[in-house]
Amino acid sequence: MPRKSPRGGHPIAPAEGSSLSVPPPTYGYPPPYTPPSYYPPPGWAPPPRLPEASFGNLFTGTFRVFFKDLAVFFLVYAVLSVVVGAIAYGLAILFFGSGILPGASGAFFGIPDVTFTFTGLPSIGVFVALMAHVVVLAVLAVIISSVVTGAMTHFAVQRLRGTAVTAGGAFEKGLERLPSVLGAQLLLNLLIIGTILAPIVGLLAGGYARNFAVVGLSALAILVLIPVVIFISVSLSLNAPAIMMEGVGALDGLRRSWALTRGRRFSIFGAMFIIGLLAAVVALVGSSVSFAYPDVAVSFAVNVFVQGVVGSWAVILAAVAYDLILKERARWAAYPPYPWPYYPQQYPTGAPPPAAPPPSAPAPSPPPSP
């Protein structure tokens, strides 16, 4: 008689030509899970509080580095202001025969807050000379500032790491990496200008044609693109530390900055914003002094002082952010991970394959013939 299947289904039929039935499949159970005898293992502890690139650490770290080497940073950026002002004055004499631009208010052109009061459109020759003056000055200023940015970035990072470095050695490194730093600065500026150039042109064209619809749309586009410009600027703000400390090129420095700032962009932006406000306050105080004493020498001295104080803050902030992010990631990568529960084997989910049927009985021999 055929047996019932283990689950109460149809009876299992015997094999053809045999009185034996196929044995039913056996259903096993997974072995019981045995947790480790100790959890967590001895010696494991949460990682210590690291100098993360938070807003507070970025802000305090920037001014800690600045005041630690106040004389070096102040002197370098004060000299930079003097050099750029002298170049601007010399170019003005070269192009116009005087240190004062045509139609200007009589102030020294090297001072950034000079106000130009053209009473009418200049002639073609004066306009071409003015454009040439601006272009040449911009090119020279970008080259000189790139050298200073690279040198002071190297100086700040090495001082953060406790490495002995001199200003002369930092400037040697800055000159060595000048093509990469300059290329990265130019690419970043072109990217930012290209992002917001179209609405600015539309705003100027609409204002010239007195088309208020174009002016309104252009102003709205500028407002929409401002967060994009801020995002790009913050994401690529660590290109100089990456280039100076890792020896990469301009494009690789921008890519490295994008990767390093991921997850820390809000903190970096907050530190940039507050430090920028403080720099604006210092510049406003300097402008008030220049306004109270309207003299070229006083204005020039105030401008040099202001640049010596606030000129290095953005460079130091980038160096501090770079160093803190690298330290944070390196320590987390080297720390053993937390031993979360694990399952050492995969439990079987199905029944084992049925056993092979036994061999069938041999056929009976025919009866002998009479």
C-alpha positions as CSV (number, residue, x, y, z in Angstrom):
1,M,0.0,0.0,0.0
2,P,1.5,3.4,-0.9
3,R,2.5,5.6,1.9
4,K,1.2,9.1,2.5
5,S,3.6,12.0,1.8
6,P,4.9,13.8,4.9
7,R,2.8,16.9,4.2
8,G,-0.4,14.9,3.8
9,G,-0.6,15.3,0.0
10,H,-1.0,12.6,-2.6
11,P,0.5,9.2,-1.9
12,I,3.9,8.5,-3.2
13,A,3.6,6.0,-6.0
14,P,6.1,3.1,-6.1
15,A,8.7,3.0,-8.8
16,E,7.7,1.2,-12.0
17,G,8.5,-2.4,-11.7
18,S,9.3,-2.2,-8.1
19,S,7.4,-2.5,-4.8
20,L,9.7,0.1,-3.2
21,S,8.6,3.7,-2.9
22,V,10.9,6.8,-3.3
23,P,12.0,8.0,0.1
24,P,10.5,11.4,1.1
25,P,12.9,14.4,1.2
26,T,14.3,15.3,4.6
27,Y,13.9,18.8,6.0
28,G,16.7,20.0,8.2
29,Y,16.9,23.0,10.5
30,P,19.6,25.7,10.5
31,P,22.1,25.5,13.3
32,P,21.4,27.8,16.1
33,Y,23.2,31.2,16.0
34,T,25.8,31.5,18.8
35,P,26.7,35.1,19.6
36,P,30.4,35.8,20.5
37,S,31.3,35.4,24.1
38,Y,32.3,39.0,24.4
39,Y,30.7,42.0,22.6
40,P,32.4,44.3,21.8
41,P,35.8,42.8,21.8
42,P,38.3,43.9,24.5
43,G,40.2,47.0,23.7
44,W,37.6,48.5,21.4
45,A,36.4,52.0,22.2
46,P,34.7,54.7,20.2
47,P,37.1,56.9,18.2
48,P,38.2,60.0,20.0
49,R,36.8,63.4,19.2
50,L,38.6,64.5,16.1
51,P,39.4,68.0,14.8
52,E,36.6,67.8,12.3
53,A,36.1,70.5,9.7
54,S,33.1,72.0,11.5
55,F,32.3,75.7,11.4
56,G,33.7,76.3,14.8
57,N,37.0,74.6,14.1
58,L,37.4,76.3,10.8
59,F,36.7,79.7,12.2
60,T,38.9,79.4,15.3
61,G,41.6,77.5,13.3
62,T,41.9,80.3,10.8
63,F,42.5,83.0,13.4
64,R,44.8,80.7,15.4
65,V,47.0,80.3,12.4
66,F,46.8,84.0,11.5
67,F,47.8,85.3,15.0
68,K,50.5,82.6,15.4
69,D,52.4,84.1,12.4
70,L,50.8,87.5,12.3
71,A,54.0,89.3,11.3
72,V,54.5,87.1,8.2
73,F,51.0,87.2,6.9
74,F,50.6,91.0,7.5
75,L,53.9,91.8,5.9
76,V,53.4,89.6,2.8
77,Y,49.9,91.0,2.0
78,A,50.9,94.6,2.8
79,V,53.8,94.3,0.4
80,L,51.4,92.7,-2.1
81,S,49.1,95.7,-1.9
82,V,52.0,98.1,-2.3
83,V,53.3,96.2,-5.4
84,V,50.0,96.1,-7.1
85,G,49.4,99.8,-6.4
86,A,52.8,100.7,-7.7
87,I,52.2,98.7,-10.9
88,A,48.8,100.3,-11.4
89,Y,50.4,103.8,-10.9
90,G,53.2,103.0,-13.4
91,L,50.8,101.6,-16.0
92,A,48.6,104.8,-15.6
93,I,51.7,106.9,-16.3
94,L,52.7,104.7,-19.2
95,F,49.3,104.8,-20.9
96,F,48.1,108.3,-19.9
97,G,51.2,110.2,-18.9
98,S,49.8,110.7,-15.4
99,G,49.1,108.6,-12.3
100,I,45.5,109.7,-12.5
101,L,43.1,108.2,-15.0
102,P,41.2,110.6,-17.4
103,G,38.1,111.8,-15.7
104,A,38.9,110.3,-12.3
105,S,38.2,112.1,-9.1
106,G,41.9,112.8,-8.5
107,A,42.6,109.8,-6.2
108,F,45.5,107.4,-6.5
109,F,44.5,104.6,-8.8
110,G,46.2,101.9,-6.8
111,I,43.5,102.3,-4.1
112,P,40.6,99.9,-4.8
113,D,37.8,102.2,-3.6
114,V,38.6,105.0,-6.1
115,T,35.5,106.4,-7.8
116,F,35.6,107.3,-11.5
117,T,33.4,110.2,-12.5
118,F,33.4,110.5,-16.3
119,T,31.5,113.5,-17.4
120,G,31.0,112.0,-20.8
121,L,32.1,109.2,-23.1
122,P,35.8,109.2,-23.6
123,S,37.4,109.3,-27.0
124,I,38.2,106.1,-28.8
125,G,41.9,106.5,-28.1
126,V,41.3,107.1,-24.4
127,F,38.9,104.1,-24.2
128,V,41.4,101.8,-25.9
129,A,44.2,102.9,-23.5
130,L,41.9,102.5,-20.5
131,M,41.0,98.9,-21.6
132,A,44.6,98.1,-22.2
133,H,45.5,99.5,-18.8
134,V,42.8,97.3,-17.1
135,V,43.8,94.1,-18.9
136,V,47.5,94.4,-18.3
137,L,47.0,95.3,-14.7
138,A,44.6,92.4,-14.2
139,V,47.0,89.9,-15.8
140,L,50.0,91.1,-13.7
141,A,47.9,91.2,-10.5
142,V,46.6,87.6,-11.1
143,I,50.1,86.3,-11.6
144,I,51.5,88.0,-8.5
145,S,48.6,87.0,-6.4
146,S,48.9,83.4,-7.5
147,V,52.5,83.3,-6.4
148,V,51.5,84.7,-3.0
149,T,48.5,82.4,-2.7
150,G,50.6,79.3,-3.4
151,A,53.3,80.4,-1.0
152,M,51.1,81.3,1.9
153,T,49.0,78.2,1.4
154,H,52.1,76.1,1.7
155,F,53.3,78.1,4.7
156,A,49.9,77.8,6.5
157,V,49.5,74.1,6.0
158,Q,53.1,73.4,7.2
159,R,52.6,75.6,10.2
160,L,49.4,73.7,11.0
161,R,51.3,70.4,10.9
162,G,54.1,71.7,13.1
163,T,56.7,71.6,10.3
164,A,59.4,74.3,10.3
165,V,59.1,76.5,7.2
166,T,60.3,79.9,6.3
167,A,58.6,82.5,4.2
168,G,61.5,82.3,1.7
169,G,61.1,78.5,1.3
170,A,57.3,79.0,0.9
171,F,57.8,81.4,-1.9
172,E,60.2,79.0,-3.6
173,K,57.4,76.4,-3.5
174,G,54.9,79.1,-4.8
175,L,57.1,79.9,-7.8
176,E,57.6,76.2,-8.5
177,R,53.8,75.5,-8.5
178,L,52.8,78.8,-10.2
179,P,51.6,77.4,-13.5
180,S,49.2,75.0,-11.7
181,V,47.9,77.5,-9.2
182,L,47.5,80.2,-11.9
183,G,45.7,77.7,-14.2
184,A,43.3,76.7,-11.5
185,Q,42.5,80.3,-10.6
186,L,41.9,81.2,-14.2
187,L,39.6,78.1,-14.8
188,L,37.7,78.8,-11.6
189,N,37.2,82.5,-12.5
190,L,36.2,81.6,-16.1
191,L,33.7,79.1,-14.8
192,I,32.1,81.6,-12.4
193,I,32.0,84.4,-15.0
194,G,30.6,82.0,-17.6
195,T,27.8,81.0,-15.2
196,I,26.6,84.5,-14.6
197,L,27.8,86.4,-17.7
198,A,24.6,86.0,-19.8
199,P,22.2,87.6,-17.3
200,I,24.7,90.4,-16.5
201,V,24.9,91.2,-20.2
202,G,21.1,91.1,-20.5
203,L,20.8,93.5,-17.5
204,L,23.2,96.0,-19.0
205,A,21.6,95.7,-22.5
206,G,18.1,96.1,-21.0
207,G,19.1,99.1,-19.0
208,Y,20.7,100.7,-22.0
209,A,17.6,100.1,-24.2
210,R,15.3,100.9,-21.3
211,N,13.5,97.6,-21.7
212,F,12.3,96.8,-18.2
213,A,11.1,93.3,-19.0
214,V,14.6,92.3,-20.0
215,V,16.0,94.0,-16.9
216,G,13.6,92.2,-14.7
217,L,14.2,88.8,-16.2
218,S,18.0,89.3,-16.1
219,A,17.8,90.4,-12.4
220,L,15.7,87.3,-11.6
221,A,18.2,85.1,-13.5
222,I,21.1,86.6,-11.4
223,L,19.2,85.9,-8.2
224,V,18.7,82.3,-9.3
225,L,22.3,81.8,-10.3
226,I,23.9,83.3,-7.2
227,P,23.5,80.1,-5.1
228,V,25.0,78.2,-8.1
229,V,28.0,80.5,-8.1
230,I,28.4,80.2,-4.3
231,F,28.2,76.4,-4.6
232,I,30.9,76.3,-7.3
233,S,33.1,78.7,-5.3
234,V,32.9,76.7,-2.1
235,S,33.3,73.3,-3.8
236,L,36.5,74.4,-5.6
237,S,37.9,76.6,-2.9
238,L,40.5,74.0,-1.8
239,N,42.3,73.8,-5.1
240,A,45.4,75.7,-3.9
241,P,46.1,73.5,-0.9
242,A,45.6,70.4,-3.1
243,I,48.0,71.7,-5.7
244,M,50.6,72.9,-3.3
245,M,50.6,69.9,-0.9
246,E,49.9,67.0,-3.4
247,G,51.7,68.3,-6.4
248,V,48.8,67.8,-8.8
249,G,47.9,70.0,-11.8
250,A,45.2,72.6,-12.3
251,L,42.4,70.3,-13.3
252,D,43.3,67.6,-10.8
253,G,43.5,70.3,-8.1
254,L,39.9,71.4,-8.9
255,R,38.7,67.7,-8.9
256,R,40.5,67.1,-5.6
257,S,38.9,70.1,-4.1
258,W,35.4,69.0,-5.2
259,A,36.0,65.6,-3.6
260,L,37.4,67.0,-0.3
261,T,34.6,69.5,0.2
262,R,31.9,66.8,-0.2
263,G,30.0,66.7,3.0
264,R,31.6,69.9,4.4
265,R,30.4,72.5,2.1
266,F,27.9,74.1,4.5
267,S,30.6,74.4,7.2
268,I,33.1,75.9,4.8
269,F,30.5,78.3,3.4
270,G,29.5,79.4,7.0
271,A,33.1,80.1,7.9
272,M,33.7,82.0,4.6
273,F,30.6,84.1,5.2
274,I,31.4,85.1,8.8
275,I,35.1,85.8,8.0
276,G,34.0,87.8,4.9
277,L,31.7,89.9,7.2
278,L,34.6,90.5,9.5
279,A,36.8,91.6,6.6
280,A,34.0,93.9,5.4
281,V,33.8,95.5,8.8
282,V,37.6,96.1,8.9
283,A,37.5,97.5,5.3
284,L,34.5,99.8,6.4
285,V,36.5,101.1,9.3
286,G,39.4,101.8,7.0
287,S,37.2,103.6,4.5
288,S,35.7,105.8,7.3
289,V,39.3,106.8,8.2
290,S,40.1,107.6,4.6
291,F,36.9,109.6,4.3
292,A,37.6,111.6,7.5
293,Y,41.1,112.4,6.2
294,P,40.8,112.9,2.5
295,D,44.5,112.7,1.6
296,V,46.1,110.4,-1.0
297,A,48.9,109.3,1.4
298,V,46.4,108.6,4.2
299,S,44.2,106.6,1.9
300,F,47.1,104.6,0.5
301,A,48.4,103.8,4.0
302,V,45.0,102.8,5.2
303,N,44.5,100.5,2.2
304,V,47.9,98.8,2.8
305,F,47.0,98.3,6.4
306,V,43.6,96.8,5.6
307,Q,45.0,94.5,3.0
308,G,47.7,93.4,5.4
309,V,45.1,92.5,8.0
310,V,42.4,90.8,6.0
311,G,44.2,89.7,2.8
312,S,45.4,86.3,4.1
313,W,42.2,85.2,5.8
314,A,40.7,83.4,2.8
315,V,44.0,81.6,2.1
316,I,44.4,80.5,5.7
317,L,40.8,79.3,5.8
318,A,41.3,77.1,2.8
319,A,44.5,75.7,4.3
320,V,42.8,74.9,7.6
321,A,39.9,73.2,5.9
322,Y,42.2,71.1,3.8
323,D,44.3,70.0,6.8
324,L,41.3,69.2,9.0
325,I,39.5,67.2,6.4
326,L,42.5,65.1,5.6
327,K,43.2,64.4,9.3
328,E,39.6,63.5,9.9
329,R,39.4,61.1,7.0
330,A,42.8,59.5,7.7
331,R,42.0,58.7,11.3
332,W,38.6,57.3,10.5
333,A,40.1,55.1,7.7
334,A,42.8,53.8,10.0
335,Y,40.5,53.0,13.0
336,P,39.1,49.5,13.3
337,P,35.4,49.3,12.4
338,Y,32.8,48.6,15.0
339,P,32.1,44.8,15.2
340,W,28.5,44.7,14.2
341,P,26.8,41.2,14.5
342,Y,27.5,38.9,11.6
343,Y,26.1,35.7,10.3
344,P,29.0,33.2,9.6
345,Q,27.1,31.0,7.2
346,Q,24.1,31.0,5.0
347,Y,21.2,29.1,6.3
348,P,19.8,26.4,3.9
349,T,16.5,27.5,2.5
350,G,15.4,24.4,0.6
351,A,15.2,20.7,1.1
352,P,18.0,18.4,0.0
353,P,17.6,16.7,-3.4
354,P,15.8,13.4,-3.2
355,A,17.8,10.2,-3.1
356,A,18.2,8.2,-6.2
357,P,15.7,5.4,-6.6
358,P,16.9,1.9,-5.9
359,P,17.6,-0.3,-8.9
360,S,14.6,-2.1,-10.3
361,A,14.2,-5.9,-9.7
362,P,15.3,-8.1,-12.6
363,A,12.5,-9.3,-14.8
364,P,11.3,-12.9,-14.0
365,S,12.7,-15.6,-16.3
366,P,10.1,-17.3,-18.5
367,P,9.0,-20.8,-17.4
368,P,10.9,-23.6,-19.1
369,S,9.2,-25.1,-22.1
370,P,7.7,-28.6,-21.7
